[in-house]
Amino acid sequence: MRVISSPALYAAWLLLVIVALTGTYFMHPYVFAFTTLGLGWATAAMAILGCAVCVLAKTRGWGAKLTILGYLALSGVAVYAALAVLSTFKWA
C-alpha cells in the first residue's frame, strides 16, 4: 500500500504521459493517436486507483492526497490536450 499511496508514483505517471505524448507527436500521426488513446485509458485507470487511495489510505495526510489528485488532474489535462490536437489532423 505504501507504493500505491505515494505521490511519487503519480508524479512518475505524469512524467511518463508527457514524455510519451511529446515523443510520439513528432512521429507518425497514427502512432500519436494510438498512444493518446492508450494513455487516456491508462490514465483513467490510474485516476480510479488514485481516488481510491485518497479515500481509503489512512496513513497519508491531506497534503499527499491533494498532491496525488493534482498529478492525476494534470495527467488528464495532458491527454485532453493531445485529443484536442488529434482533432486538428487531416486524416484523409
Residue pairs with C-beta under 8 A, 6 or more apart in sequence:
1 57
1 59
2 59
3 9
4 49
4 53
5 53
5 57
5 59
5 60
5 64
5 68
6 64
7 64
7 67
7 68
7 71
10 46
10 50
10 67
10 68
10 71
10 72
10 75
11 71
13 43
13 46
13 71
13 72
13 75
14 71
14 74
14 75
14 78
17 39
17 43
17 75
17 78
17 79
18 78
20 35
20 39
21 32
21 35
21 36
21 39
21 78
21 79
21 82
24 31
24 32
24 35
25 32
25 82
25 85
29 86
29 89
29 91
32 82
32 86
33 86
33 89
36 79
36 82
36 83
36 86
39 79
39 82
40 79
40 83
43 72
43 75
43 76
43 79
46 72
46 75
47 72
47 75
47 76
50 68
50 69
50 71
50 72
51 69
51 72
53 60
53 65
53 68
54 65
54 68
54 69
57 65
